[in-house]
Amino acid sequence: MDFSEIDYLLNLARLDISSEEKEKIAHDLAKILDYVNQLQQVNTEGLEPMDGGTFLENIWRADEINPQKVNLKQEGYFTVPPIFE
């Protein structure tokens, strides 16, 4: 990545940085782009895409109203005991 591209990005971001910082950014961006290029080379043919990173399923319990903890009669709203006093 050359400095004209970095200058363009800095202009878009409305940033003004020193030449030393530009060199560091150029180096870091080059490493990132090399890594992205490596990822593009991975053969993913035949693999199904994942939508959440895992195959875990939701294990939440069903909602149940516990009449001892909930008062349903206060102006039509649910009320619960306070957590903090």
Secondary structure as a PSIPRED ss2 file (coil, helix, strand):
# PSIPRED VFORMAT (PSIPRED V4.0)

   1 M C   1.000  0.000  0.000
   2 D C   1.000  0.000  0.000
   3 F H   0.000  1.000  0.000
   4 S H   0.000  1.000  0.000
   5 E H   0.000  1.000  0.000
   6 I H   0.000  1.000  0.000
   7 D H   0.000  1.000  0.000
   8 Y H   0.000  1.000  0.000
   9 L H   0.000  1.000  0.000
  10 L H   0.000  1.000  0.000
  11 N H   0.000  1.000  0.000
  12 L H   0.000  1.000  0.000
  13 A C   1.000  0.000  0.000
  14 R C   1.000  0.000  0.000
  15 L C   1.000  0.000  0.000
  16 D C   1.000  0.000  0.000
  17 I C   1.000  0.000  0.000
  18 S C   1.000  0.000  0.000
  19 S H   0.000  1.000  0.000
  20 E H   0.000  1.000  0.000
  21 E H   0.000  1.000  0.000
  22 K H   0.000  1.000  0.000
  23 E H   0.000  1.000  0.000
  24 K H   0.000  1.000  0.000
  25 I H   0.000  1.000  0.000
  26 A H   0.000  1.000  0.000
  27 H H   0.000  1.000  0.000
  28 D H   0.000  1.000  0.000
  29 L H   0.000  1.000  0.000
  30 A H   0.000  1.000  0.000
  31 K H   0.000  1.000  0.000
  32 I H   0.000  1.000  0.000
  33 L H   0.000  1.000  0.000
  34 D H   0.000  1.000  0.000
  35 Y H   0.000  1.000  0.000
  36 V H   0.000  1.000  0.000
  37 N H   0.000  1.000  0.000
  38 Q H   0.000  1.000  0.000
  39 L H   0.000  1.000  0.000
  40 Q H   0.000  1.000  0.000
  41 Q H   0.000  1.000  0.000
  42 V C   1.000  0.000  0.000
  43 N C   1.000  0.000  0.000
  44 T C   1.000  0.000  0.000
  45 E C   1.000  0.000  0.000
  46 G C   1.000  0.000  0.000
  47 L C   1.000  0.000  0.000
  48 E C   1.000  0.000  0.000
  49 P C   1.000  0.000  0.000
  50 M C   1.000  0.000  0.000
  51 D C   1.000  0.000  0.000
  52 G C   1.000  0.000  0.000
  53 G C   1.000  0.000  0.000
  54 T C   1.000  0.000  0.000
  55 F C   1.000  0.000  0.000
  56 L C   1.000  0.000  0.000
  57 E C   1.000  0.000  0.000
  58 N C   1.000  0.000  0.000
  59 I C   1.000  0.000  0.000
  60 W C   1.000  0.000  0.000
  61 R C   1.000  0.000  0.000
  62 A C   1.000  0.000  0.000
  63 D C   1.000  0.000  0.000
  64 E C   1.000  0.000  0.000
  65 I C   1.000  0.000  0.000
  66 N C   1.000  0.000  0.000
  67 P C   1.000  0.000  0.000
  68 Q C   1.000  0.000  0.000
  69 K C   1.000  0.000  0.000
  70 V C   1.000  0.000  0.000
  71 N E   0.000  0.000  1.000
  72 L E   0.000  0.000  1.000
  73 K E   0.000  0.000  1.000
  74 Q E   0.000  0.000  1.000
  75 E C   1.000  0.000  0.000
  76 G C   1.000  0.000  0.000
  77 Y E   0.000  0.000  1.000
  78 F E   0.000  0.000  1.000
  79 T E   0.000  0.000  1.000
  80 V C   1.000  0.000  0.000
  81 P C   1.000  0.000  0.000
  82 P C   1.000  0.000  0.000
  83 I C   1.000  0.000  0.000
  84 F C   1.000  0.000  0.000
  85 E C   1.000  0.000  0.000
